[in-house]
């Protein structure tokens, strides 16, 4: 017999995906549009590449459109961010301030593996095609 929380799992997962995408897109918004705060201190080309992946990848994950692809790309970008920016500073993420990059990396890897869930555009478009 399923427990109370197990019955809610599909809904909780969809909320998790929506919130992760929402939080991620604001990192891209800061880099591309300077809103809600200023951009980072990284080279301009990397700023535009990472900002584009974060904004549009976060948006796609949030609404659940092409979720596995968008999440996999976002996961890869966060792995690159961790190893290029944070890891050279120190070994431990708590010391090199890379916790958020590592957490986003594995969050999006999980989303890529699980797909979009029930509250998504993917589930509306591909409903009978699985």
C-alpha positions, 0 to 999 in steps of 0.5 A, spaced: 500 500 500 502 506 498 504 511 503 501 518 503 507 521 500 508 516 495 501 518 492 503 525 491 510 523 488 508 525 481 506 532 483 512 533 488 517 531 482 513 536 477 513 542 483 521 540 484 522 541 476 518 547 476 522 550 481 529 548 479 527 551 472 525 558 475 531 558 480 536 557 474 533 562 469 534 568 474 541 566 473 541 567 466 537 573 466 542 576 471 548 575 466 544 577 459 539 582 462 543 585 468 536 583 472 535 583 478 542 584 479 549 585 475 552 580 471 558 576 473 566 577 473 567 572 467 569 573 460 564 576 456 563 570 451 562 565 457 557 570 460 553 570 454 554 562 453 552 561 460 547 566 460 543 563 454 543 556 457 541 558 464 535 563 461 532 558 456 534 552 459 531 554 465 525 556 462 524 550 458 525 546 464 520 550 468 515 549 463 517 542 461 518 543 454 524 538 451 525 537 458 531 531 458 535 535 452 534 542 456 536 539 463 542 535 460 545 541 457 544 545 463 547 539 467 553 539 463 554 547 463 554 546 471 559 541 471 563 545 466 562 551 471 564 547 477 570 545 474 573 551 470 571 556 475 570 553 482 575 547 483 581 550 481 580 555 487 580 549 492 578 542 493 571 542 497 565 545 494 564 549 501 571 552 500 571 554 493 563 556 493 561 551 488 555 548 492 550 551 487 554 549 481 554 542 483 547 542 486 544 544 479 549 539 476 546 533 479 539 536 479 538 537 472 542 530 471 536 527 475 531 531 471 534 529 464 533 522 467 526 522 469 524 527 464 518 532 465 513 529 469 505 530 469 505 538 469 509 539 463 508 541 456 511 535 454 506 531 457 501 534 453 504 534 446 507 527 447 501 524 451 499 518 447 506 517 443 510 513 449 
